[in-house]
């Protein structure tokens, strides 16, 4: 029996619907420190490295106390390298240490350490937000999309935001790829989780198969079917 759309969505949320912010231990809120931590995580996730390693490196940076741009900038280059190394982020550790230091200084100088000021400057214009975010070292188009996918949890007027990576994951599961269509399937609070899950599905064919299998064994309400 083919899984229906509700069952697929439930399977995504249950199987892999954890945001990257949650995975990194970031209590995302519309406040300077957690928003900055999300920017750091987006920077780390932008490199050609596994998401798990990027998340582990972010956790090490935050555990070392580098949760604000002031703390990140005050840390020595070597201290940042060491924290990245503890998270096994070794292939890009030296370059990333430099980028994190430069990015922290840029945020402090231009936005007084507060990404809410960047948001106010761009409003809810996604292209403008992308443009401003890509000015941070190491945050290209991919990094900006990562940040916006997660930030829509607290910057609700950005919803529904979904990029090509989300659409790729949705296509693998037979779901619609547009943000607007996905937003009709879940609550506003669940949309960032669904989007994050679809990104994971796009990156992992085996996960996509596991989600399809879970959905196939669930009914419209997401409850297991009697067999």
Helices and strands as residue ranges (DSSP letters): H 5-16, H 20-23, H 32-45, H 51-63, H 69-74, H 77-86, H 93-111, H 115-122, H 126-133, H 141-151, G 156-158, H 164-173, H 179-183, H 188-203, H 205-216
